[in-house]
Amino acid sequence: MKTRLMAVLALVMTACCTNQTPKEEPLAATPVVHGAEILLPAPDLSRGMTVGEALQNRRSWREYNPEPLTMEELSGVLYAAAGINRPENDHLTAPSALALYPIRVYAFFKEGIYRYEAKSHKLVRVVEGDHMAVSGGQPFVGTAALNLVYVADRSVYAGKPIPMDKVTYLCGQDAAGYAENVNVYTAGTGLRSITRGSASPQLLQTLGLDEERYNFALAQSVGK
Ligand SMILES: Cc1cc2nc3c(=O)[nH]c(=O)nc-3n(C[C@H](O)[C@H](O)[C@H](O)COP(=O)(O)O)c2cc1C
């Protein structure tokens, strides 16, 4: 009896008092396959630092290594930029003037350019091949794993009594919200990013978009 009691006590001591932290599940790191579509996994909203820590960490990065983002990281970045966080009205993680959402998000990889579709949380290929230089001219642009380009579709303002210069201004403000969501997300999850204010004049042509309707709003490099 005494021996059994000792054994139970020993077990309890091992379980409670060894200061061992619970074994954490390793983060999934699924490689991205650049097919016609990239179906992103649901974002893991429990990852990363507190918002306060992420803000403390936020800065612009111009140094990147070529390591690609994993599916999980890509999912988090795009959810931060423009993910639907209220399915009841399809509103996004970023705000939008008049809730018109004129911003389209394009993801440039070495393998091709994709458009983000928030409803199905997926990327749809628009053009194959390396067009990174079209997303910006600074040398680090080509080394970052991902470049995001925010393009405004001004047609969503049709019928609104708002002058065109104000529309362009508001679209830029919307894009800044998307980009800053990403900056805070990357700062909080060990990634790097920078907001950028220019892209190549070839951008709209490369994306097959009409300049009467669309304009470049903002760009952003993201990586490690
Ligand atoms: C709208 C906007 C456009 C920017 N464009 C560029 C750019 O084209 N190239 C660049 O290297 N940095 C760009 N930046 C980053 C700023 O240079 C950077 O935020 C600033 O130097 C402050 O540094 P910090 O972000 O590390 O605090 C841009 C930032 C903003 C907000």
PDBQT file of the ligand as one rigid body, heavy atoms in Angstrom, charges set to zero:
ROOT
HETATM    1  C1  LIG A 301       2.614  56.113 -48.531  1.00  0.00    +0.000 C 
HETATM    2  C2  LIG A 301       4.025  55.652 -48.310  1.00  0.00    +0.000 A 
HETATM    3  C3  LIG A 301       4.845  55.457 -49.399  1.00  0.00    +0.000 A 
HETATM    4  C4  LIG A 301       6.162  55.014 -49.207  1.00  0.00    +0.000 A 
HETATM    5  N1  LIG A 301       6.933  54.769 -50.300  1.00  0.00    +0.000 NA
HETATM    6  C5  LIG A 301       8.173  54.266 -50.155  1.00  0.00    +0.000 A 
HETATM    7  C6  LIG A 301       8.942  53.917 -51.295  1.00  0.00    +0.000 A 
HETATM    8  O1  LIG A 301       8.496  54.044 -52.450  1.00  0.00    +0.000 OA
HETATM    9  N2  LIG A 301      10.176  53.410 -51.082  1.00  0.00    +0.000 N 
HETATM   10  C7  LIG A 301      10.693  53.230 -49.824  1.00  0.00    +0.000 A 
HETATM   11  O2  LIG A 301      11.829  52.765 -49.711  1.00  0.00    +0.000 OA
HETATM   12  N3  LIG A 301       9.981  53.542 -48.713  1.00  0.00    +0.000 NA
HETATM   13  C8  LIG A 301       8.722  54.036 -48.854  1.00  0.00    +0.000 A 
HETATM   14  N4  LIG A 301       7.951  54.300 -47.752  1.00  0.00    +0.000 N 
HETATM   15  C9  LIG A 301       8.479  53.991 -46.413  1.00  0.00    +0.000 C 
HETATM   16  C10 LIG A 301       8.951  55.237 -45.700  1.00  0.00    +0.000 C 
HETATM   17  O3  LIG A 301      10.146  55.704 -46.291  1.00  0.00    +0.000 OA
HETATM   18  C11 LIG A 301       9.158  54.904 -44.203  1.00  0.00    +0.000 C 
HETATM   19  O4  LIG A 301       7.904  54.599 -43.644  1.00  0.00    +0.000 OA
HETATM   20  C12 LIG A 301       9.808  56.037 -43.463  1.00  0.00    +0.000 C 
HETATM   21  O5  LIG A 301      11.154  56.177 -43.864  1.00  0.00    +0.000 OA
HETATM   22  C13 LIG A 301       9.783  55.853 -41.947  1.00  0.00    +0.000 C 
HETATM   23  O6  LIG A 301      10.446  54.658 -41.602  1.00  0.00    +0.000 OA
HETATM   24  P1  LIG A 301       9.706  53.494 -40.784  1.00  0.00    +0.000 P 
HETATM   25  O7  LIG A 301       8.543  53.024 -41.604  1.00  0.00    +0.000 OA
HETATM   26  O8  LIG A 301      10.747  52.427 -40.596  1.00  0.00    +0.000 OA
HETATM   27  O9  LIG A 301       9.232  54.080 -39.496  1.00  0.00    +0.000 OA
HETATM   28  C14 LIG A 301       6.657  54.765 -47.908  1.00  0.00    +0.000 A 
HETATM   29  C15 LIG A 301       5.803  54.957 -46.816  1.00  0.00    +0.000 A 
HETATM   30  C16 LIG A 301       4.508  55.383 -47.012  1.00  0.00    +0.000 A 
HETATM   31  C17 LIG A 301       3.602  55.543 -45.827  1.00  0.00    +0.000 C 
ENDROOT
TORSDOF 0
